[in-house]
Amino acid sequence: MKKRLAHGLKLMLVLSLVMSLLSACGAPSVQDTYPLESVSGSGNTTSYVYRAADRTVPEVAQELSEQRKPDQISAENTERMFLVYQDQYYHLQQDPNKTEDTLVEVDSKEYVRQNYDSSFLQGYLTATLIGNLFDTFGGNRSAGKYRGYTNKDTYKPSEGSYRTPTSIDKKAAPPITVDRKGSITRRGSDKDTSVGSSGGLFGRKKEQSKGTIDRNKSSGGLGGLFDSPKSSYKKPKTRVGGGRIMRRR
């Protein structure tokens, strides 16, 4: 009896581990990559521009910050926001030619140092960050007049010009990934907990029937998974016949 109980506990632990792994797999981790639209610079002085279609600036900022918490984020603004990550600056801008889209400009720290107008950044970043960013210029805080990709024709970057990305550029570009479409349907439930609009990993069609597990009521509520299988074996019938024993004379 003790061996059977120990074996059942081991099976229960294994099943619990498997279920936890399945739950992790069911997390809303479906990701889309924003298409790369333009490239500027080379080496450690680079700027990559992605297009987030049908996304406002605050929506993109929230998606990015939820996936990876920035070191600093500017105040919410419908036209322009900054997210700072160690050596990368995410400059989110509303596309003036297509206002329903957001342009995500990913600039290296060196690109920002050599091109951006520091007085322009003061409206979005802290004075401490700007001071540390431009300290290599001996206190000169006007390294450039650049104000972002949407203003590149008016405030041209001093380091290179923007061009259509090549296949090599796309491979070298920093990936921009966000949680987008996807859904998860719990097993044994018709309730759809959608993250977006597409099917999920554990989705089940509503017209399919649900599975059931019959527990053995005779085991005091603990039966079911570890109960002994019901046996259809029947003890064979035996006949007792009469007879006599005769001794040899």
C-alpha positions in Angstrom: 0.0 0.0 0.0 2.8 2.4 0.9 4.7 1.6 -2.4 1.5 2.3 -4.3 1.0 5.7 -2.5 4.6 6.7 -3.1 4.3 5.8 -6.8 1.1 7.9 -7.1 2.8 10.9 -5.5 5.7 10.7 -7.9 3.3 10.6 -10.9 1.4 13.6 -9.4 4.7 15.6 -9.2 5.6 14.7 -12.8 2.1 15.7 -14.1 2.3 19.0 -12.1 5.7 19.8 -13.8 4.3 19.0 -17.3 1.2 21.2 -16.7 3.4 24.1 -15.5 5.5 23.8 -18.7 2.3 23.8 -20.9 1.1 26.9 -19.0 4.3 28.7 -19.8 4.0 27.8 -23.5 0.5 29.3 -23.5 1.7 32.7 -22.5 0.8 35.5 -24.9 4.2 35.6 -26.6 3.2 36.0 -30.3 5.5 38.7 -31.8 5.6 40.7 -35.0 8.6 42.6 -36.4 8.1 46.1 -37.6 9.3 46.4 -41.2 12.6 48.3 -41.7 12.0 51.4 -43.8 15.2 53.4 -43.9 18.9 53.3 -42.8 21.6 55.9 -42.2 25.2 55.8 -41.0 27.6 52.9 -40.4 29.7 51.2 -37.7 28.7 52.4 -34.3 27.0 55.5 -35.7 23.7 54.2 -37.1 20.1 55.0 -37.4 17.3 52.5 -38.4 13.7 53.6 -39.0 10.8 51.1 -38.7 7.2 51.6 -39.5 4.5 50.6 -37.0 1.3 50.6 -39.2 -2.0 51.7 -37.6 -0.3 52.4 -34.2 -0.2 55.7 -32.4 3.0 57.0 -30.7 1.7 56.2 -27.1 0.6 52.7 -28.2 4.0 51.9 -29.6 5.7 53.3 -26.5 3.6 51.2 -24.3 4.2 48.0 -26.3 7.9 48.5 -26.3 8.2 49.5 -22.6 6.1 46.5 -21.6 8.4 44.1 -23.4 11.6 45.8 -22.2 11.6 48.4 -19.5 13.5 51.5 -20.7 16.0 53.4 -18.6 14.1 56.5 -19.3 10.9 57.4 -21.1 9.5 60.8 -22.0 6.1 62.1 -21.1 3.2 60.7 -23.2 2.7 62.7 -26.4 0.7 61.9 -29.5 3.4 63.3 -31.9 6.8 62.4 -30.4 8.3 60.3 -27.6 11.7 59.0 -26.6 12.7 55.7 -24.9 16.3 55.3 -23.8 18.0 51.9 -23.5 21.6 52.0 -22.4 23.3 52.5 -25.9 20.1 52.9 -28.0 17.6 55.8 -28.3 14.1 55.0 -29.6 12.6 58.1 -31.1 8.9 57.5 -31.8 7.4 59.9 -34.3 4.0 60.3 -35.9 4.4 60.1 -39.6 3.3 63.5 -41.0 2.4 62.0 -44.3 0.4 59.1 -42.8 -0.8 60.1 -39.4 -2.2 56.7 -38.4 1.3 55.2 -38.5 4.3 55.7 -36.1 7.9 55.8 -37.3 10.3 54.1 -34.8 13.8 55.5 -35.2 16.4 53.4 -33.4 19.6 55.5 -33.0 22.9 54.4 -31.6 24.2 56.6 -28.7 27.0 57.8 -31.0 24.5 58.8 -33.7 22.6 60.9 -31.2 25.8 62.6 -30.0 27.0 63.5 -33.5 23.6 64.6 -35.0 20.9 65.7 -32.6 20.3 69.2 -31.4 20.7 69.1 -27.6 18.3 72.0 -27.1 15.7 69.9 -28.9 16.3 66.9 -26.6 15.8 69.0 -23.5 12.1 68.9 -24.0 12.1 65.1 -23.8 15.1 63.9 -21.7 16.5 64.8 -18.3 19.3 67.3 -18.0 21.5 64.7 -16.4 21.1 62.3 -19.3 21.7 65.1 -21.8 24.8 66.2 -19.9 26.2 62.7 -19.8 25.4 62.2 -23.5 27.3 65.2 -24.7 30.1 65.3 -22.2 32.6 64.1 -24.8 32.2 67.4 -26.6 33.7 69.4 -23.7 30.4 70.9 -22.7 29.4 71.7 -26.3 25.7 70.8 -26.4 25.0 71.7 -30.1 26.7 68.8 -31.8 24.1 68.9 -34.6 20.8 70.3 -35.7 19.1 67.0 -36.4 15.6 66.5 -34.9 14.5 63.1 -36.0 13.6 61.3 -39.2 10.4 63.2 -39.8 12.4 66.4 -40.0 15.4 65.0 -41.9 14.7 67.2 -44.9 14.8 70.4 -42.8 17.4 69.4 -40.2 19.7 67.1 -42.1 21.9 64.6 -40.2 25.6 65.4 -40.4 26.6 61.7 -40.5 25.4 60.2 -43.8 22.0 60.3 -45.4 19.0 58.0 -45.2 18.5 55.3 -47.9 16.4 52.3 -48.6 17.7 49.3 -46.6 19.5 46.4 -48.4 19.3 42.8 -47.4 22.5 43.2 -45.4 21.1 46.2 -43.6 18.1 44.2 -42.6 20.2 41.4 -41.1 22.3 43.9 -39.2 19.4 46.1 -38.0 18.3 46.0 -34.3 15.1 43.9 -34.1 12.0 45.6 -32.9 9.6 43.0 -31.5 6.3 43.7 -29.7 3.3 41.6 -28.5 0.7 41.9 -31.3 -1.9 39.4 -32.5 -2.6 36.2 -30.8 -5.1 34.5 -28.5 -5.2 31.7 -25.9 -8.2 29.5 -25.3 -8.1 27.5 -22.1 -8.8 23.8 -22.4 -12.2 22.8 -21.2 -13.6 26.4 -21.6 -15.3 28.2 -24.5 -14.2 31.6 -23.2 -11.6 33.2 -25.5 -9.1 35.3 -23.7 -7.8 37.2 -26.7 -4.6 39.2 -27.0 -5.4 40.2 -30.5 -7.5 38.7 -33.3 -5.8 35.4 -34.3 -6.0 31.9 -33.0 -4.0 30.7 -30.0 -1.6 27.9 -29.3 -4.1 25.9 -27.3 -7.2 27.0 -29.2 -10.1 24.6 -29.4 -13.0 24.9 -31.8 -16.3 25.6 -29.9 -18.1 22.9 -31.8 -15.8 20.2 -30.5 -16.9 18.2 -27.5 -15.2 18.5 -24.2 -13.4 15.6 -22.6 -14.5 14.2 -19.2 -12.8 12.2 -16.5 -14.9 9.8 -14.4 -13.6 9.5 -10.8 -14.2 6.4 -8.7 -16.7 7.6 -6.0 -15.8 4.6 -3.9 -12.3 5.9 -3.1 -13.5 8.7 -0.9 -13.1 11.5 -3.4 -9.5 10.8 -4.0 -9.9 8.3 -6.8 -9.8 8.8 -10.5 -6.3 9.1 -11.9 -4.5 6.6 -9.6 -7.3 4.1 -9.0 -6.7 0.5 -9.7 -8.3 -0.4 -13.1 -11.6 -2.2 -12.9 -11.1 -5.8 -13.7 -13.5 -7.8 -15.7 -11.9 -11.1 -14.7 -14.2 -13.6 -13.2 -13.2 -16.5 -11.1 -13.8 -19.7 -13.0 -16.5 -22.0 -11.7 -15.4 -25.4 -10.4 -17.5 -28.6 -10.0 -17.2 -30.8 -7.1 -18.0 -34.4 -8.2 -18.7 -37.4 -6.1 -16.4 -40.4 -6.0 -15.2 -43.4 -4.0 -11.8 -44.5 -2.9 -11.2 -48.3 -2.8 -8.4 -49.9 -0.9 -6.4 -52.8 -2.3 -6.8 -56.0 -0.5 
